């Protein structure tokens, strides 16, 4: 699956199979330049706006995958967004929706 998927797939886990299919689609539809561009993007950045420091990340600052910040997780996981970074507002975008 090229440069996007770097780990082995657990074929007993439907979530990993789904993820692998998404990666396959990306490999078939994105150029190498697009994939290289995505791979070089930061998983965390900060922006200061009108005196407030915003921390913007996909998940935890050191981990771009996993369910550590799913809504049902413990408060301590969310506190890490502030402990690892001195900010006024933490924005994260790693959400799982369980149906």
Secondary structure, 3 states (H helix, E strand, C coil): CCCCCCCCCCCCCHHHHHHHHHHHHHHHHCCHHHHHHHHHCCCEEEEEECCEEEEEECCECCECCCCCCCCCCCHHHHHHHHHCCCCCEEEECCCCCCC
